[in-house]
Amino acid sequence: MSDDGADLGMTAQDGMEAALGSDEPKQERSPAEFRAMIEADQDPRTYSGCANATALALLGLMEARPELATWPAEVEGAFFYKGTNNLIPRGQHIPYNAEYRRVDDRDLYSELKRTRPDLIRVFEELTGFQWGWAVNAAKTILGQPPVPNPAIVTI
């Protein structure tokens, strides 16, 4: 289970409220219902609409380039096995004899901004929680496991 509710099909607003400790029951959706909900509200002026626009853009990017669906929500200096686009997961030990390359500007956020400059208004409004939720929303729809939302800190 993700910490932002995206894997349950919650809206970004409901996921944020749940992460903050709200006890109100939240609507859960199947992946197909979740996709339809995201496609229905792309208004960058609302909290969930802004996150939905990002999730839908990520979904399109991940459908066009399936390897991106395995990338984490947050990458600090991405490492790839040399000669491939296979990301070495953050925190995974890299064998001393492995050939890899470091690419500091290749992560999901940078890739989405590069390929979708039309979403500049969305990127200006996007919070860290919305970003993490959008990544998990796209992964959920594609049947991928969720990743930790980088905006949620557990103490």
BELLINRA-V695590 format. One line per field, one symbol per residue. phi: phi as a letter, one per 20 degrees, with the letter a starting at -180 (. if undefined). psi: psi as a letter, one per 30 degrees, with the letter a starting at -180 (. if undefined). burial: + if it has 9 or more other C-alpha atoms within 8 Angstrom, else -. A space follows every 50 residues. Layout:
phi=???
psi=???
burial=???
This chain:
phi=.eednffenffffffffffeofeffdfdcfgfffffffffcdffedgfff ffgfffffgfffffcgfffefffccdmfdcfgncdefeggnffeggefeb cdcfddbgffffffecffegffffefefffffffgffffffemeffdfff eeddd
psi=klggfeffglleeeeeeefggkfkkkkklleeeeeeeeffjgjffleeee eeeeeeeeeeeeeeifffffklfkkjjkkkkkglgjkjkkfkkjkfgkkl kkjfgjleeeeeeefiffgeeeeffkleeeeeeeeeeeeeegglkllkkf fkkk.
burial=-+-++++++++++++++++---------+-+-+++--++-++-+--++++ +++++++++-++----+++-+++---+++++-----++------------ --+--+++-++++--+---+-+---+--+++++++++++++--+-+-+++ -+---
